[in-house]
Amino acid sequence: MKRSRTEIKRIIILVLLFILMTVIASLTIGKEIYRSNGNGMISFAIVNFSGYLFFFLIMPIEVAFVVYLHSGYDPIILNLVAVSTAMTAQVIDYMIGYYFSMGIIDNFIGRHRYEKAEAEILKYGNLALFIFNLLPLSSPVISLAAGMLKYKVKNALFFSLCGLIFRYVLLTLIF
């Protein structure tokens, strides 16, 4: 099976992204663990960022947010870190969906999860992006599907951002 140059470039970019994320996580989380400061803001930022990458971690990010909220961190700073790291990861999810082939993505999340997210976006559009980011659902997969559908990037990112802001503000007010 012969691969095109474009496909090879995409695979190389994906591999480099994995390497970069692994190095960043190792250097920052590792340093904090060695300093016995496992609850640092850098650790939260990395865990939150990683939790929003569709292929990296599947974890209840909201629980980590509430734990850090009760650890005495400034709620405004914590919200800014949570939303900014989540949006950064969602942009990466969107770009991966936009630029990479179905075969590669199928290996990471499976066709069923992608098709379910795709159906939601096609049926509800911006509302689906907002709701999936507001609620603790699989918003990274929705961002990936939006990218694969070549959904308008401004709409995808704007409604994802609005949903994330509302999610974290609600969590802050409730807890």
DRENZABA-95640 format. One record per residue (C-alpha): residue in one letter; x, y, z. Coordinates in steps of 0.02 Angstrom, whole numbers, plus 50000, padded with zeros to 5 digits. Layout:
N
<residu = A, u = X, v = Y, w = Z> .
...
% end
This chain:
175
<residu = M, u = 50000, v = 50000, w = 50000> .
<residu = K, u = 50080, v = 50161, w = 49941> .
<residu = R, u = 50047, v = 50320, w = 50039> .
<residu = S, u = 50043, v = 50493, w = 49964> .
<residu = R, u = 50163, v = 50628, w = 50020> .
<residu = T, u = 50021, v = 50724, w = 50101> .
<residu = E, u = 49971, v = 50573, w = 50203> .
<residu = I, u = 50150, v = 50543, w = 50258> .
<residu = K, u = 50166, v = 50726, w = 50310> .
<residu = R, u = 50006, v = 50713, w = 50411> .
<residu = I, u = 50066, v = 50556, w = 50499> .
<residu = I, u = 50233, v = 50640, w = 50539> .
<residu = I, u = 50143, v = 50791, w = 50613> .
<residu = L, u = 50033, v = 50677, w = 50720> .
<residu = V, u = 50185, v = 50582, w = 50785> .
<residu = L, u = 50274, v = 50746, w = 50825> .
<residu = L, u = 50120, v = 50808, w = 50919> .
<residu = F, u = 50120, v = 50649, w = 51024> .
<residu = I, u = 50305, v = 50668, w = 51062> .
<residu = L, u = 50285, v = 50852, w = 51107> .
<residu = M, u = 50139, v = 50817, w = 51224> .
<residu = T, u = 50232, v = 50675, w = 51308> .
<residu = V, u = 50388, v = 50781, w = 51336> .
<residu = I, u = 50288, v = 50928, w = 51404> .
<residu = A, u = 50188, v = 50817, w = 51521> .
<residu = S, u = 50344, v = 50726, w = 51581> .
<residu = L, u = 50444, v = 50883, w = 51613> .
<residu = T, u = 50309, v = 50982, w = 51703> .
<residu = I, u = 50212, v = 50851, w = 51799> .
<residu = G, u = 50372, v = 50756, w = 51838> .
<residu = K, u = 50454, v = 50910, w = 51914> .
<residu = E, u = 50303, v = 50948, w = 52022> .
<residu = I, u = 50293, v = 50769, w = 52084> .
<residu = Y, u = 50477, v = 50771, w = 52130> .
<residu = R, u = 50451, v = 50934, w = 52224> .
<residu = S, u = 50305, v = 50851, w = 52316> .
<residu = N, u = 50188, v = 50982, w = 52246> .
<residu = G, u = 50063, v = 50870, w = 52157> .
<residu = N, u = 49922, v = 50997, w = 52171> .
<residu = G, u = 50009, v = 51139, w = 52077> .
<residu = M, u = 49923, v = 51245, w = 51946> .
<residu = I, u = 50039, v = 51177, w = 51811> .
<residu = S, u = 49983, v = 51001, w = 51852> .
<residu = F, u = 49801, v = 51055, w = 51840> .
<residu = A, u = 49832, v = 51142, w = 51673> .
<residu = I, u = 49915, v = 50987, w = 51600> .
<residu = V, u = 49783, v = 50868, w = 51666> .
<residu = N, u = 49643, v = 50980, w = 51603> .
<residu = F, u = 49726, v = 51004, w = 51434> .
<residu = S, u = 49756, v = 50818, w = 51417> .
<residu = G, u = 49578, v = 50777, w = 51467> .
<residu = Y, u = 49512, v = 50878, w = 51321> .
<residu = L, u = 49618, v = 50791, w = 51191> .
<residu = F, u = 49510, v = 50656, w = 51115> .
<residu = F, u = 49653, v = 50531, w = 51105> .
<residu = F, u = 49752, v = 50563, w = 51263> .
<residu = L, u = 49651, v = 50539, w = 51421> .
<residu = I, u = 49472, v = 50499, w = 51462> .
<residu = M, u = 49440, v = 50565, w = 51634> .
<residu = P, u = 49314, v = 50669, w = 51732> .
<residu = I, u = 49399, v = 50837, w = 51716> .
<residu = E, u = 49262, v = 50920, w = 51816> .
<residu = V, u = 49313, v = 50822, w = 51972> .
<residu = A, u = 49491, v = 50888, w = 51959> .
<residu = F, u = 49423, v = 51064, w = 51939> .
<residu = V, u = 49316, v = 51049, w = 52097> .
<residu = V, u = 49464, v = 50976, w = 52194> .
<residu = Y, u = 49574, v = 51122, w = 52143> .
<residu = L, u = 49434, v = 51244, w = 52179> .
<residu = H, u = 49427, v = 51179, w = 52358> .
<residu = S, u = 49617, v = 51184, w = 52374> .
<residu = G, u = 49615, v = 51372, w = 52395> .
<residu = Y, u = 49661, v = 51427, w = 52219> .
<residu = D, u = 49589, v = 51590, w = 52155> .
<residu = P, u = 49428, v = 51541, w = 52065> .
<residu = I, u = 49454, v = 51670, w = 51927> .
<residu = I, u = 49630, v = 51607, w = 51889> .
<residu = L, u = 49571, v = 51427, w = 51898> .
<residu = N, u = 49429, v = 51465, w = 51776> .
<residu = L, u = 49548, v = 51553, w = 51657> .
<residu = V, u = 49669, v = 51407, w = 51660> .
<residu = A, u = 49529, v = 51280, w = 51639> .
<residu = V, u = 49447, v = 51369, w = 51492> .
<residu = S, u = 49610, v = 51415, w = 51404> .
<residu = T, u = 49685, v = 51240, w = 51416> .
<residu = A, u = 49520, v = 51160, w = 51364> .
<residu = M, u = 49505, v = 51276, w = 51213> .
<residu = T, u = 49685, v = 51245, w = 51162> .
<residu = A, u = 49652, v = 51058, w = 51164> .
<residu = Q, u = 49488, v = 51081, w = 51070> .
<residu = V, u = 49577, v = 51180, w = 50934> .
<residu = I, u = 49699, v = 51036, w = 50917> .
<residu = D, u = 49553, v = 50912, w = 50910> .
<residu = Y, u = 49469, v = 51017, w = 50774> .
<residu = M, u = 49630, v = 51029, w = 50673> .
<residu = I, u = 49662, v = 50843, w = 50685> .
<residu = G, u = 49486, v = 50810, w = 50624> .
<residu = Y, u = 49506, v = 50936, w = 50485> .
<residu = Y, u = 49674, v = 50876, w = 50420> .
<residu = F, u = 49685, v = 50690, w = 50454> .
<residu = S, u = 49601, v = 50547, w = 50367> .
<residu = M, u = 49459, v = 50441, w = 50435> .
<residu = G, u = 49570, v = 50286, w = 50444> .
<residu = I, u = 49690, v = 50366, w = 50568> .
<residu = I, u = 49552, v = 50438, w = 50675> .
<residu = D, u = 49451, v = 50276, w = 50673> .
<residu = N, u = 49600, v = 50192, w = 50756> .
<residu = F, u = 49593, v = 50316, w = 50901> .
<residu = I, u = 49408, v = 50337, w = 50940> .
<residu = G, u = 49314, v = 50210, w = 50836> .
<residu = R, u = 49187, v = 50239, w = 50701> .
<residu = H, u = 49035, v = 50227, w = 50816> .
<residu = R, u = 49088, v = 50372, w = 50929> .
<residu = Y, u = 49132, v = 50480, w = 50779> .
<residu = E, u = 48969, v = 50441, w = 50687> .
<residu = K, u = 48867, v = 50481, w = 50842> .
<residu = A, u = 48955, v = 50649, w = 50861> .
<residu = E, u = 48937, v = 50684, w = 50676> .
<residu = A, u = 48749, v = 50651, w = 50683> .
<residu = E, u = 48731, v = 50774, w = 50827> .
<residu = I, u = 48825, v = 50911, w = 50735> .
<residu = L, u = 48729, v = 50884, w = 50574> .
<residu = K, u = 48563, v = 50885, w = 50665> .
<residu = Y, u = 48590, v = 51025, w = 50791> .
<residu = G, u = 48744, v = 51122, w = 50730> .
<residu = N, u = 48798, v = 51262, w = 50846> .
<residu = L, u = 48680, v = 51206, w = 50984> .
<residu = A, u = 48764, v = 51035, w = 50989> .
<residu = L, u = 48935, v = 51116, w = 51005> .
<residu = F, u = 48874, v = 51227, w = 51147> .
<residu = I, u = 48781, v = 51089, w = 51241> .
<residu = F, u = 48921, v = 50961, w = 51226> .
<residu = N, u = 49042, v = 51088, w = 51297> .
<residu = L, u = 48923, v = 51144, w = 51433> .
<residu = L, u = 48887, v = 50970, w = 51498> .
<residu = P, u = 49015, v = 50838, w = 51547> .
<residu = L, u = 48994, v = 50747, w = 51382> .
<residu = S, u = 49123, v = 50702, w = 51253> .
<residu = S, u = 49159, v = 50878, w = 51191> .
<residu = P, u = 49330, v = 50830, w = 51121> .
<residu = V, u = 49248, v = 50706, w = 51004> .
<residu = I, u = 49123, v = 50839, w = 50950> .
<residu = S, u = 49267, v = 50957, w = 50907> .
<residu = L, u = 49353, v = 50818, w = 50811> .
<residu = A, u = 49192, v = 50780, w = 50716> .
<residu = A, u = 49166, v = 50965, w = 50679> .
<residu = G, u = 49340, v = 50970, w = 50603> .
<residu = M, u = 49308, v = 50814, w = 50500> .
<residu = L, u = 49147, v = 50890, w = 50435> .
<residu = K, u = 49242, v = 51049, w = 50392> .
<residu = Y, u = 49117, v = 51142, w = 50501> .
<residu = K, u = 49147, v = 51330, w = 50505> .
<residu = V, u = 49295, v = 51353, w = 50620> .
<residu = K, u = 49230, v = 51518, w = 50692> .
<residu = N, u = 49065, v = 51439, w = 50740> .
<residu = A, u = 49146, v = 51281, w = 50808> .
<residu = L, u = 49268, v = 51375, w = 50917> .
<residu = F, u = 49147, v = 51512, w = 50972> .
<residu = F, u = 49010, v = 51394, w = 51029> .
<residu = S, u = 49136, v = 51277, w = 51109> .
<residu = L, u = 49211, v = 51423, w = 51204> .
<residu = C, u = 49040, v = 51484, w = 51262> .
<residu = G, u = 48995, v = 51310, w = 51324> .
<residu = L, u = 49159, v = 51291, w = 51417> .
<residu = I, u = 49143, v = 51461, w = 51500> .
<residu = F, u = 48968, v = 51422, w = 51559> .
<residu = R, u = 49023, v = 51249, w = 51619> .
<residu = Y, u = 49163, v = 51313, w = 51728> .
<residu = V, u = 49068, v = 51464, w = 51793> .
<residu = L, u = 48925, v = 51348, w = 51844> .
<residu = L, u = 49046, v = 51228, w = 51928> .
<residu = T, u = 49123, v = 51374, w = 52023> .
<residu = L, u = 48952, v = 51439, w = 52079> .
<residu = I, u = 48886, v = 51267, w = 52128> .
<residu = F, u = 49041, v = 51207, w = 52220> .
% end
